[in-house]
C-alpha cells in the first residue's frame, strides 16, 4: 500500500465509469428483477461494510425520496427487515466484510430475492445471489476501495431507477450521468496540480486532522472521504452532516485547530461557515462557493446532484494521496 498505488487507482476512475456506462447500454444487470419481485417490494434491505456501506446509505436515501421503503443496514445487525417475499435484499461486496454479509444473507436465502453486487463471482457472498451484478472495479492495488465505492453506488442508483426512484440530475437514465461523472473525475485529476497545493495548505494544521461535512443526502461522500484519509495517510478524520455539525462537531472545533472539507449544497452551509470561522477554524468548499471558504474546488457538472454524488469524494481521495506521499517522503 503506497500513495503511488492510490494515485494509480484514482487515475482509473474515469475509464471505469465509462466502461460501466457502456455495459449498461448493452445489458441491464437487473433485467431479471421483474421475475423475482412482481410488485414494488415492501422493504428493500441494502447490506455492506466500509465503503460499500456508504454506497448503500446514499442509495437508500435516494430510494426513500421516491417513496420506497429502503434501509441501509450493518450486516452484523442482530435483527432488521423480516425475511419473506416482500423484502428485497441487496448485498454489496467490495472486498471486505464477507463474513458479516454471509451471516446476514443466511437469514434471507430461500425466503427473499437476493441481489449481490461484487466483482468476485467465487466469493462466498455471491453464492447467495439470485441476481449477480458485476462491479467492474478491478483490483485496487492501494487497498482502498475508491473505485469500488463509486461503481457500487452507480449500480445501486441504477437499481433505484429500476425500482421507481428517478434521477435527481439532468439525465433520465444512468449511463449519461456516468459519462458526465467520468468527465468530472478526469477534470479534477487533470487539474490536480492547480488546486491541490492551495487546498492542502488551507487545510494544514499541527494535528493533521481534516474533518468532512456534507448535506444529509450526501453524507456518504463525507464518510467515504474520511475513510480514505484514515486508511491512506492515516490522518484523524470524522464525517458530519452539515446541520448536525453545529450540534456535534462544533464542540471539537472549540478546543482544537479545526480544518474541514465541506461538500457544499446544504441550506446550512452558511451557518456551518459562520460557526467554524467564529472558532478560528478553516474550511475548503467543494462544488460551489461558500462565503468564508479558504479555497473552493469546482469541477465539471458540479451543479448536477447525481454527478456530485458520484464525483465529489475524489477531491478528498486526491488530497489523501497527496498527504500520503508527503508522509512517505
Secondary structure, 3 states (H helix, E strand, C coil): CCHHHHHHHHHCHHHHHHHHHHHHHHCCCCCCHHHHCCCCCCEEEEECCCHHHHHHHHHHHHHHHCCCCEEEECCCCCCCCCCCCCEEEEEEECCCCHHHHHHHHCCCCCCCEEEEEECCCCCHHHHHCCEEECCCCCCCCCCCCHHHHHHHHHHHHHHHHHHCCCCCCCCCCHHHHHHHHHHHHHHHHHCHHHHHHHHHHHCCCCCCCCEEEECHHHHHHHHHHHHHHHHCCCCCCCEEEHHHHCCCHHHHHCCCCCEEEEECCCCCHHHHHHHHHHCCCEEEEECCCCCCCCEEECCCCCCCHHHHHHHCHHHHHHHHHHHHHHHHC
